[in-house]
């Protein structure tokens, strides 16, 4: 997904769940409208990025 793809979404539950090879920089993502990110990266075993600032 591109950073602006999240602007109009409110639900990201399990969006990348099971994405074993996902390891992208998400620092530019605008997720301010996303209300639920429960298990968004569940079982994304390769994900190793900073998700806070």
ZANUFI-345431 format. One record per residue (C-alpha): x, y, z; residue number from 0; chain. Coordinates in Angstrom, 2 decimals, padded with zeros to 5 digits, always signed. Example, Ala and Ser with C-alpha at 12.3 -4.5 7.8 and 13.67 -1.06 7.14 Angstrom:
<atoms>
+---------+---------+---------+-----+-------+
:      c1 :      c2 :      c3 :  nr : kette :
+---------+---------+---------+-----+-------+
: +012.30 : -004.50 : +007.80 :   0 :     A :
: +013.67 : -001.06 : +007.14 :   1 :     A :
+---------+---------+---------+-----+-------+
</atoms>
This chain:
<atoms>
+---------+---------+---------+-----+-------+
:      c1 :      c2 :      c3 :  nr : kette :
+---------+---------+---------+-----+-------+
: +000.00 : +000.00 : +000.00 :   0 :     A :
: +001.05 : +003.54 : -000.59 :   1 :     A :
: +000.99 : +005.98 : +002.38 :   2 :     A :
: -002.10 : +007.88 : +001.22 :   3 :     A :
: -004.10 : +004.68 : +000.68 :   4 :     A :
: -005.06 : +004.70 : +004.38 :   5 :     A :
: -006.48 : +008.24 : +004.52 :   6 :     A :
: -010.14 : +007.24 : +004.07 :   7 :     A :
: -010.03 : +003.89 : +005.91 :   8 :     A :
: -011.21 : +003.36 : +009.46 :   9 :     A :
: -010.58 : -000.39 : +009.72 :  10 :     A :
: -007.23 : -002.13 : +009.22 :  11 :     A :
: -007.92 : -005.30 : +011.19 :  12 :     A :
: -005.55 : -008.06 : +010.04 :  13 :     A :
: -004.60 : -006.04 : +006.96 :  14 :     A :
: -001.16 : -007.67 : +006.82 :  15 :     A :
: -001.95 : -010.72 : +008.92 :  16 :     A :
: +000.03 : -013.68 : +007.64 :  17 :     A :
: +002.09 : -011.55 : +005.26 :  18 :     A :
: +005.27 : -013.49 : +005.99 :  19 :     A :
: +007.49 : -011.37 : +003.73 :  20 :     A :
: +006.15 : -007.89 : +004.62 :  21 :     A :
: +008.96 : -005.60 : +005.86 :  22 :     A :
: +008.39 : -002.13 : +004.45 :  23 :     A :
: +009.00 : +001.35 : +005.82 :  24 :     A :
: +005.62 : +002.60 : +007.08 :  25 :     A :
: +006.83 : +005.91 : +008.53 :  26 :     A :
: +005.07 : +007.94 : +005.82 :  27 :     A :
: +001.69 : +006.29 : +006.23 :  28 :     A :
: -001.14 : +008.58 : +007.34 :  29 :     A :
: -003.26 : +006.28 : +009.49 :  30 :     A :
: -004.94 : +009.08 : +011.43 :  31 :     A :
: -008.42 : +007.96 : +010.33 :  32 :     A :
: -007.85 : +004.28 : +011.15 :  33 :     A :
: -009.73 : +003.45 : +014.35 :  34 :     A :
: -009.01 : -000.29 : +014.56 :  35 :     A :
: -005.61 : -001.83 : +013.82 :  36 :     A :
: -006.17 : -005.01 : +015.81 :  37 :     A :
: -003.80 : -007.74 : +014.62 :  38 :     A :
: -002.76 : -005.56 : +011.69 :  39 :     A :
: +000.67 : -007.22 : +011.56 :  40 :     A :
: -000.19 : -010.56 : +013.21 :  41 :     A :
: +002.12 : -013.30 : +011.93 :  42 :     A :
: +004.05 : -010.89 : +009.71 :  43 :     A :
: +007.23 : -012.58 : +010.85 :  44 :     A :
: +009.66 : -010.55 : +008.72 :  45 :     A :
: +008.30 : -007.15 : +009.79 :  46 :     A :
: +011.06 : -005.27 : +011.59 :  47 :     A :
: +010.40 : -001.56 : +011.23 :  48 :     A :
: +010.01 : +001.32 : +013.69 :  49 :     A :
: +006.30 : +002.00 : +014.20 :  50 :     A :
: +006.58 : +004.88 : +016.64 :  51 :     A :
: +008.16 : +008.29 : +016.84 :  52 :     A :
+---------+---------+---------+-----+-------+
</atoms>
